[in-house]
Each structure stands twice: as structure tokens, then as C-alpha cells.
Amino acid sequence: MEGFTIFLLACVVIFFFSTFRTVAQGTIGVVTTFGKYRRIMMPGLNFKLPFIETIYKRISIQNRSAELEFQAITSDQATVQFKALLLFAVLDQQEETIKNVAFKFVDEKNFMQTLVRTVEGSVRSFVASQKQAEILGSRTEIVNHVKHQIDQTLEMWGYHLIDMQMNDIAFDSAIMKSMAQVVASNNLKAAAENEGQALLITKTKQAEAEGNAIKIAAAAEKDASQLRGQGISLFREEAAKGMSQAIKQLEGSHIDASVILFSMWTETIRHLAEHGKGNVIFLDGSVDGMEHSIKQLLAMNNGGLWKGNTPT
């Protein structure tokens, strides 16, 4: 009797643990009955018919990743090495979606193999339409092309592609070397063009500055010449007025005009001595020379230098 009680108690314990199942957070249980799909179990404690219902598979609904490394050939026959990272997840928690995830593929390995090959094929089809010079700047276009190509297929499998990152795009060493040479030559060309433009601008600005300086100097010389001419004209006018007044005074005092001529001759010698820039002045300072100069001045006077006691 005691042994039967222990057996009954053991059966109750086994039945209890066979009746309830726990599904972890982030996963969904797929339940089958004698191998046929029956229902899904959400995270938490779930009831299960013992010996009839079986948890066939636990589907993770968390984000998953996969690394890819493959080659592709461009339209101009350049081999490109790709390293990419896929980020994907189950589309949603709907029953039909979970059924597709659970039963579309034999196992996880077959699904991952198909996913990787599908992505690689989509990338290769895009790269085959591009030239090598266009690939390095087409990361975003490649990702958009892949997502557009495989999103619908992944939905049929119960998944969706969250993101795809092209971590590395590399060519063969010979191609990389030639591309580096092209970049270097383009940089040298751009530097030479910039240097030429800078030199041209410098020369142009210098020429403009020199031209403006010449214009300013010419304008200043013109103004100076006008001022010198005006000064000379005023000097002559004032000198004529002074000489006219002096002659009037001499005539009024009955003094010979040769006196003022002699004064002019001596003032001229003094002015030359004070303001002359030469080192030597050739001047006949003898009495005969003075008399000769005064006679010439008188001859100029008699010839019409003064008419009506007014200089002409």
C-alpha cells in the first residue's frame, strides 16, 4: 500500500511537470500534436497536454546578425572583396509568421545558408552593372538595392532585413595601386592648377597696384606741374607789378632806370649763388662785364620792354 502511494505521487509530479511549460522572454514556442502544427506558446508559463502536445521548436524573436565575406566582379572586370554585416529578425509575433519561420526550412543552418547566398547574389548583380571607380562611393546604393531585392522574399520566410553594413570594400592589390596613382596624379594636377591660379592672381594684383601707383603719381605730377606753373605765373605777375612801381618811383625822382637794372643784375647773381644746384657758376663779374650786361638790359628797355612805364 505504501509503495502504491509513492508511485501515485510520482505520477502526479510527472503529470504536473508535463502539463506546464515555461517559454523564455524573447522566444516563442511552436507546439505540435503527433508531429502536426497545433499552436504557439507566448513567453511565460503555458499549459500543455501531457504526452500529446510537444514543443517542436523555440523561435527567437530577438535581433540576429551574420557576417558575410565574398567577391564580386564589376562591369570592367575588376574583382571586389566585400565584408558585410547583416542584421535581421523575425518579422512579427503573428501565428502565421511564426509558422513560416518554423517550417519553411529544415533547420537553422539551411536558412542561414540561403540568406547569405541570396544577399551575395543581390550584391553581385548590382556590382556587375557598375565600374570599379563607382563602387567605393556606392555603399548606400548597394544596401538599398539588396533590401529592395530580398525584402519580399524574407517576408515569405517570416523575417525582415533590419540593416546591412558594408564594412569593407577592397580591390586587388594591383588595382588599389593604380587607383592610388590616379588619385595622386589628380591631386598633383589640382595643386598645379591652384598654384597657377594663385600666381595669376598675384601677378594681376601686382599689375593693378603698379598701374594704380603710376596713375596716382601721374595725377600728383600733373597737379604739381599746375601748381608750379601757377606759382611761376604769380611770381612773374608780382615781379612785373613791383618793377612797374619801382620805375614809376625812379622817374618821379628823376633817377636813371639803369639803377634798377643794376639792382636786378646783382639780385640775379645772388639768387644763382644761393639756389643754384651746380658746383660752378660761370659769370663775368668784371666792371666791363657788368657794363656790358647793363647795356643789354637798357637796349631791351629801349626796345620795348617797358612801354608807358608798364612792363609788357
Buried (B, 14 or more C-beta within 10 A) or exposed (E): EEEEEEEEEEEEEEEEEBBEBEBEEEBBBBBBEEEEBBBBBEBEEBEBEEEEBBBBBBBBBEEBEEEBEBEBEBEEEBBBEBBBEBEBBBBEEEEEBBBBBBBBBEEEEEBBEBBBEBBBBBBBEBBEEBEBEBBEEBBEEBBEBBBEBBEEBBBEBBBBBEEBEBEEBEBEEEBEEBBEEEEEEEEEEEEEEEEEEEEEEEEEEEEEEEEEEEEEEEEEEEEEEEEEEEEEEEEEEEEBEEBBEBBEEBEEEEEEBBEBBBEBBEEEBEEEEEEEEEEEEEEEEEEEEBEEBBEEBBEEBEEEBBEEBEBE
